[in-house]
Amino acid sequence: MNSKAKVFRKYLGQELQIKFTPTIKFFYDETISYNQKLDTIFNNLDKKN
């Protein structure tokens, strides 16, 4: 996605009709993976009790 950030930025600038469009950076959000790990831990605790 970061390889296409310039194109996306250009499109946003045209659509929003603003003079300066901020730099866009994409990153992987690990929230879902982290929550899945917590769910597994809690489920295992429930099974043991």
PyMOL Python script that loads the backbone (N, CA, C, O; Angstrom):
from pymol import cmd

cmd.read_pdbstr("""\
ATOM      1  N   MET A   1       0.810  -1.183   0.000  1.00  0.00           N
ATOM      2  CA  MET A   1       0.000   0.000   0.000  1.00  0.00           C
ATOM      3  C   MET A   1       0.861   1.256   0.000  1.00  0.00           C
ATOM      4  O   MET A   1       0.519   2.246  -0.647  1.00  0.00           O
ATOM      5  N   ASN A   2       1.964   1.220   0.716  1.00  0.00           N
ATOM      6  CA  ASN A   2       2.806   2.408   0.759  1.00  0.00           C
ATOM      7  C   ASN A   2       3.365   2.757  -0.608  1.00  0.00           C
ATOM      8  O   ASN A   2       3.668   3.920  -0.879  1.00  0.00           O
ATOM      9  N   SER A   3       3.507   1.754  -1.477  1.00  0.00           N
ATOM     10  CA  SER A   3       4.015   2.039  -2.820  1.00  0.00           C
ATOM     11  C   SER A   3       3.014   2.856  -3.629  1.00  0.00           C
ATOM     12  O   SER A   3       3.400   3.535  -4.581  1.00  0.00           O
ATOM     13  N   LYS A   4       1.743   2.802  -3.266  1.00  0.00           N
ATOM     14  CA  LYS A   4       0.690   3.560  -3.966  1.00  0.00           C
ATOM     15  C   LYS A   4       0.256   4.807  -3.194  1.00  0.00           C
ATOM     16  O   LYS A   4      -0.713   5.463  -3.576  1.00  0.00           O
ATOM     17  N   ALA A   5       0.955   5.136  -2.124  1.00  0.00           N
ATOM     18  CA  ALA A   5       0.560   6.259  -1.274  1.00  0.00           C
ATOM     19  C   ALA A   5       0.569   7.582  -2.036  1.00  0.00           C
ATOM     20  O   ALA A   5      -0.296   8.428  -1.812  1.00  0.00           O
ATOM     21  N   LYS A   6       1.533   7.769  -2.930  1.00  0.00           N
ATOM     22  CA  LYS A   6       1.601   9.027  -3.687  1.00  0.00           C
ATOM     23  C   LYS A   6       0.380   9.201  -4.580  1.00  0.00           C
ATOM     24  O   LYS A   6      -0.178  10.293  -4.678  1.00  0.00           O
ATOM     25  N   VAL A   7      -0.026   8.125  -5.224  1.00  0.00           N
ATOM     26  CA  VAL A   7      -1.203   8.182  -6.098  1.00  0.00           C
ATOM     27  C   VAL A   7      -2.447   8.472  -5.264  1.00  0.00           C
ATOM     28  O   VAL A   7      -3.275   9.302  -5.640  1.00  0.00           O
ATOM     29  N   PHE A   8      -2.571   7.796  -4.146  1.00  0.00           N
ATOM     30  CA  PHE A   8      -3.707   7.997  -3.258  1.00  0.00           C
ATOM     31  C   PHE A   8      -3.732   9.431  -2.725  1.00  0.00           C
ATOM     32  O   PHE A   8      -4.791  10.056  -2.646  1.00  0.00           O
ATOM     33  N   ARG A   9      -2.567   9.938  -2.365  1.00  0.00           N
ATOM     34  CA  ARG A   9      -2.448  11.314  -1.866  1.00  0.00           C
ATOM     35  C   ARG A   9      -2.887  12.314  -2.925  1.00  0.00           C
ATOM     36  O   ARG A   9      -3.599  13.272  -2.625  1.00  0.00           O
ATOM     37  N   LYS A  10      -2.463  12.091  -4.159  1.00  0.00           N
ATOM     38  CA  LYS A  10      -2.835  12.981  -5.259  1.00  0.00           C
ATOM     39  C   LYS A  10      -4.351  12.975  -5.456  1.00  0.00           C
ATOM     40  O   LYS A  10      -4.968  14.030  -5.610  1.00  0.00           O
ATOM     41  N   TYR A  11      -4.943  11.789  -5.450  1.00  0.00           N
ATOM     42  CA  TYR A  11      -6.387  11.660  -5.620  1.00  0.00           C
ATOM     43  C   TYR A  11      -7.130  12.371  -4.490  1.00  0.00           C
ATOM     44  O   TYR A  11      -8.101  13.088  -4.734  1.00  0.00           O
ATOM     45  N   LEU A  12      -6.672  12.172  -3.260  1.00  0.00           N
ATOM     46  CA  LEU A  12      -7.316  12.834  -2.126  1.00  0.00           C
ATOM     47  C   LEU A  12      -7.230  14.351  -2.242  1.00  0.00           C
ATOM     48  O   LEU A  12      -8.197  15.062  -1.970  1.00  0.00           O
ATOM     49  N   GLY A  13      -6.070  14.831  -2.646  1.00  0.00           N
ATOM     50  CA  GLY A  13      -5.891  16.271  -2.808  1.00  0.00           C
ATOM     51  C   GLY A  13      -6.846  16.857  -3.826  1.00  0.00           C
ATOM     52  O   GLY A  13      -7.381  17.947  -3.625  1.00  0.00           O
ATOM     53  N   GLN A  14      -7.061  16.146  -4.910  1.00  0.00           N
ATOM     54  CA  GLN A  14      -7.983  16.619  -5.942  1.00  0.00           C
ATOM     55  C   GLN A  14      -9.429  16.564  -5.453  1.00  0.00           C
ATOM     56  O   GLN A  14     -10.203  17.494  -5.683  1.00  0.00           O
ATOM     57  N   GLU A  15      -9.784  15.491  -4.791  1.00  0.00           N
ATOM     58  CA  GLU A  15     -11.161  15.324  -4.324  1.00  0.00           C
ATOM     59  C   GLU A  15     -11.510  16.287  -3.195  1.00  0.00           C
ATOM     60  O   GLU A  15     -12.622  16.812  -3.139  1.00  0.00           O
ATOM     61  N   LEU A  16     -10.559  16.516  -2.302  1.00  0.00           N
ATOM     62  CA  LEU A  16     -10.820  17.388  -1.161  1.00  0.00           C
ATOM     63  C   LEU A  16     -10.617  18.860  -1.503  1.00  0.00           C
ATOM     64  O   LEU A  16     -11.026  19.741  -0.747  1.00  0.00           O
ATOM     65  N   GLN A  17      -9.999  19.115  -2.619  1.00  0.00           N
ATOM     66  CA  GLN A  17      -9.710  20.469  -3.093  1.00  0.00           C
ATOM     67  C   GLN A  17      -9.003  21.296  -2.017  1.00  0.00           C
ATOM     68  O   GLN A  17      -9.434  22.394  -1.664  1.00  0.00           O
ATOM     69  N   ILE A  18      -7.918  20.740  -1.516  1.00  0.00           N
ATOM     70  CA  ILE A  18      -7.112  21.452  -0.536  1.00  0.00           C
ATOM     71  C   ILE A  18      -5.752  21.736  -1.143  1.00  0.00           C
ATOM     72  O   ILE A  18      -5.293  21.017  -2.031  1.00  0.00           O
ATOM     73  N   LYS A  19      -5.117  22.779  -0.661  1.00  0.00           N
ATOM     74  CA  LYS A  19      -3.842  23.199  -1.236  1.00  0.00           C
ATOM     75  C   LYS A  19      -2.726  22.204  -0.917  1.00  0.00           C
ATOM     76  O   LYS A  19      -1.955  21.825  -1.799  1.00  0.00           O
ATOM     77  N   PHE A  20      -2.646  21.789   0.326  1.00  0.00           N
ATOM     78  CA  PHE A  20      -1.599  20.860   0.744  1.00  0.00           C
ATOM     79  C   PHE A  20      -2.230  19.590   1.304  1.00  0.00           C
ATOM     80  O   PHE A  20      -3.067  19.637   2.206  1.00  0.00           O
ATOM     81  N   THR A  21      -1.815  18.476   0.758  1.00  0.00           N
ATOM     82  CA  THR A  21      -2.294  17.185   1.246  1.00  0.00           C
ATOM     83  C   THR A  21      -1.194  16.570   2.104  1.00  0.00           C
ATOM     84  O   THR A  21      -0.053  16.475   1.653  1.00  0.00           O
ATOM     85  N   PRO A  22      -1.501  16.155   3.310  1.00  0.00           N
ATOM     86  CA  PRO A  22      -0.472  15.577   4.174  1.00  0.00           C
ATOM     87  C   PRO A  22       0.087  14.268   3.617  1.00  0.00           C
ATOM     88  O   PRO A  22      -0.564  13.586   2.825  1.00  0.00           O
ATOM     89  N   THR A  23       1.276  13.939   4.037  1.00  0.00           N
ATOM     90  CA  THR A  23       1.897  12.674   3.655  1.00  0.00           C
ATOM     91  C   THR A  23       1.102  11.527   4.268  1.00  0.00           C
ATOM     92  O   THR A  23       0.674  11.593   5.420  1.00  0.00           O
ATOM     93  N   ILE A  24       0.917  10.488   3.485  1.00  0.00           N
ATOM     94  CA  ILE A  24       0.133   9.341   3.932  1.00  0.00           C
ATOM     95  C   ILE A  24       1.057   8.140   4.104  1.00  0.00           C
ATOM     96  O   ILE A  24       1.843   7.813   3.215  1.00  0.00           O
ATOM     97  N   LYS A  25       0.951   7.493   5.254  1.00  0.00           N
ATOM     98  CA  LYS A  25       1.712   6.272   5.510  1.00  0.00           C
ATOM     99  C   LYS A  25       0.753   5.213   6.013  1.00  0.00           C
ATOM    100  O   LYS A  25      -0.080   5.475   6.881  1.00  0.00           O
ATOM    101  N   PHE A  26       0.872   4.024   5.470  1.00  0.00           N
ATOM    102  CA  PHE A  26       0.045   2.905   5.887  1.00  0.00           C
ATOM    103  C   PHE A  26       0.879   1.983   6.766  1.00  0.00           C
ATOM    104  O   PHE A  26       2.081   1.826   6.553  1.00  0.00           O
ATOM    105  N   PHE A  27       0.238   1.383   7.743  1.00  0.00           N
ATOM    106  CA  PHE A  27       0.927   0.435   8.603  1.00  0.00           C
ATOM    107  C   PHE A  27      -0.017  -0.695   8.967  1.00  0.00           C
ATOM    108  O   PHE A  27      -1.238  -0.544   8.918  1.00  0.00           O
ATOM    109  N   TYR A  28       0.554  -1.812   9.328  1.00  0.00           N
ATOM    110  CA  TYR A  28      -0.222  -2.984   9.707  1.00  0.00           C
ATOM    111  C   TYR A  28      -0.731  -2.802  11.132  1.00  0.00           C
ATOM    112  O   TYR A  28       0.044  -2.542  12.051  1.00  0.00           O
ATOM    113  N   ASP A  29      -2.009  -2.940  11.300  1.00  0.00           N
ATOM    114  CA  ASP A  29      -2.628  -2.818  12.616  1.00  0.00           C
ATOM    115  C   ASP A  29      -2.704  -4.210  13.244  1.00  0.00           C
ATOM    116  O   ASP A  29      -3.408  -5.089  12.747  1.00  0.00           O
ATOM    117  N   GLU A  30      -1.982  -4.393  14.324  1.00  0.00           N
ATOM    118  CA  GLU A  30      -1.898  -5.698  14.971  1.00  0.00           C
ATOM    119  C   GLU A  30      -2.986  -5.912  16.022  1.00  0.00           C
ATOM    120  O   GLU A  30      -2.946  -6.898  16.757  1.00  0.00           O
ATOM    121  N   THR A  31      -3.942  -5.016  16.101  1.00  0.00           N
ATOM    122  CA  THR A  31      -4.980  -5.092  17.123  1.00  0.00           C
ATOM    123  C   THR A  31      -5.771  -6.389  17.047  1.00  0.00           C
ATOM    124  O   THR A  31      -6.018  -7.024  18.072  1.00  0.00           O
ATOM    125  N   ILE A  32      -6.167  -6.786  15.854  1.00  0.00           N
ATOM    126  CA  ILE A  32      -6.971  -8.002  15.706  1.00  0.00           C
ATOM    127  C   ILE A  32      -6.181  -9.229  16.156  1.00  0.00           C
ATOM    128  O   ILE A  32      -6.705 -10.079  16.876  1.00  0.00           O
ATOM    129  N   SER A  33      -4.931  -9.318  15.733  1.00  0.00           N
ATOM    130  CA  SER A  33      -4.096 -10.458  16.133  1.00  0.00           C
ATOM    131  C   SER A  33      -3.933 -10.505  17.648  1.00  0.00           C
ATOM    132  O   SER A  33      -4.011 -11.571  18.258  1.00  0.00           O
ATOM    133  N   TYR A  34      -3.708  -9.352  18.240  1.00  0.00           N
ATOM    134  CA  TYR A  34      -3.530  -9.268  19.690  1.00  0.00           C
ATOM    135  C   TYR A  34      -4.807  -9.697  20.411  1.00  0.00           C
ATOM    136  O   TYR A  34      -4.755 -10.451  21.382  1.00  0.00           O
ATOM    137  N   ASN A  35      -5.943  -9.218  19.934  1.00  0.00           N
ATOM    138  CA  ASN A  35      -7.222  -9.587  20.552  1.00  0.00           C
ATOM    139  C   ASN A  35      -7.509 -11.076  20.414  1.00  0.00           C
ATOM    140  O   ASN A  35      -8.064 -11.686  21.328  1.00  0.00           O
ATOM    141  N   GLN A  36      -7.140 -11.663  19.289  1.00  0.00           N
ATOM    142  CA  GLN A  36      -7.341 -13.099  19.104  1.00  0.00           C
ATOM    143  C   GLN A  36      -6.496 -13.899  20.094  1.00  0.00           C
ATOM    144  O   GLN A  36      -6.950 -14.910  20.629  1.00  0.00           O
ATOM    145  N   LYS A  37      -5.273 -13.447  20.334  1.00  0.00           N
ATOM    146  CA  LYS A  37      -4.411 -14.124  21.305  1.00  0.00           C
ATOM    147  C   LYS A  37      -5.015 -14.044  22.707  1.00  0.00           C
ATOM    148  O   LYS A  37      -5.021 -15.026  23.449  1.00  0.00           O
ATOM    149  N   LEU A  38      -5.524 -12.857  23.059  1.00  0.00           N
ATOM    150  CA  LEU A  38      -6.153 -12.709  24.370  1.00  0.00           C
ATOM    151  C   LEU A  38      -7.384 -13.595  24.495  1.00  0.00           C
ATOM    152  O   LEU A  38      -7.600 -14.213  25.538  1.00  0.00           O
ATOM    153  N   ASP A  39      -8.185 -13.662  23.451  1.00  0.00           N
ATOM    154  CA  ASP A  39      -9.364 -14.534  23.469  1.00  0.00           C
ATOM    155  C   ASP A  39      -8.976 -15.988  23.700  1.00  0.00           C
ATOM    156  O   ASP A  39      -9.628 -16.696  24.467  1.00  0.00           O
ATOM    157  N   THR A  40      -7.921 -16.427  23.041  1.00  0.00           N
ATOM    158  CA  THR A  40      -7.447 -17.801  23.206  1.00  0.00           C
ATOM    159  C   THR A  40      -7.019 -18.049  24.646  1.00  0.00           C
ATOM    160  O   THR A  40      -7.352 -19.082  25.228  1.00  0.00           O
ATOM    161  N   ILE A  41      -6.290 -17.114  25.212  1.00  0.00           N
ATOM    162  CA  ILE A  41      -5.838 -17.256  26.605  1.00  0.00           C
ATOM    163  C   ILE A  41      -7.035 -17.338  27.550  1.00  0.00           C
ATOM    164  O   ILE A  41      -7.091 -18.208  28.419  1.00  0.00           O
ATOM    165  N   PHE A  42      -7.994 -16.424  27.372  1.00  0.00           N
ATOM    166  CA  PHE A  42      -9.171 -16.418  28.248  1.00  0.00           C
ATOM    167  C   PHE A  42     -10.019 -17.675  28.070  1.00  0.00           C
ATOM    168  O   PHE A  42     -10.541 -18.211  29.048  1.00  0.00           O
ATOM    169  N   ASN A  43     -10.158 -18.139  26.858  1.00  0.00           N
ATOM    170  CA  ASN A  43     -10.917 -19.371  26.614  1.00  0.00           C
ATOM    171  C   ASN A  43     -10.248 -20.569  27.277  1.00  0.00           C
ATOM    172  O   ASN A  43     -10.920 -21.430  27.844  1.00  0.00           O
ATOM    173  N   ASN A  44      -8.922 -20.616  27.203  1.00  0.00           N
ATOM    174  CA  ASN A  44      -8.187 -21.706  27.849  1.00  0.00           C
ATOM    175  C   ASN A  44      -8.339 -21.647  29.370  1.00  0.00           C
ATOM    176  O   ASN A  44      -8.441 -22.682  30.028  1.00  0.00           O
ATOM    177  N   LEU A  45      -8.354 -20.443  29.919  1.00  0.00           N
ATOM    178  CA  LEU A  45      -8.557 -20.296  31.360  1.00  0.00           C
ATOM    179  C   LEU A  45      -9.946 -20.773  31.757  1.00  0.00           C
ATOM    180  O   LEU A  45     -10.108 -21.434  32.784  1.00  0.00           O
ATOM    181  N   ASP A  46     -10.947 -20.443  30.953  1.00  0.00           N
ATOM    182  CA  ASP A  46     -12.316 -20.887  31.234  1.00  0.00           C
ATOM    183  C   ASP A  46     -12.425 -22.409  31.204  1.00  0.00           C
ATOM    184  O   ASP A  46     -13.128 -23.001  32.023  1.00  0.00           O
ATOM    185  N   LYS A  47     -11.738 -23.032  30.274  1.00  0.00           N
ATOM    186  CA  LYS A  47     -11.800 -24.491  30.148  1.00  0.00           C
ATOM    187  C   LYS A  47     -11.143 -25.183  31.339  1.00  0.00           C
ATOM    188  O   LYS A  47     -11.572 -26.261  31.749  1.00  0.00           O
ATOM    189  N   LYS A  48     -10.103 -24.562  31.891  1.00  0.00           N
ATOM    190  CA  LYS A  48      -9.393 -25.154  33.027  1.00  0.00           C
ATOM    191  C   LYS A  48     -10.197 -25.024  34.312  1.00  0.00           C
ATOM    192  O   LYS A  48     -10.052 -25.840  35.223  1.00  0.00           O
ATOM    193  N   ASN A  49     -11.033 -24.015  34.389  1.00  0.00           N
ATOM    194  CA  ASN A  49     -11.807 -23.781  35.628  1.00  0.00           C
ATOM    195  C   ASN A  49     -13.139 -24.366  35.529  1.00  0.00           C
ATOM    196  O   ASN A  49     -13.927 -24.270  36.470  1.00  0.00           O
TER     197      ASN A  49
END
""", "prot")
cmd.dss("prot")
cmd.show_as("cartoon", "prot")
cmd.util.cbc("prot")
cmd.orient("prot")
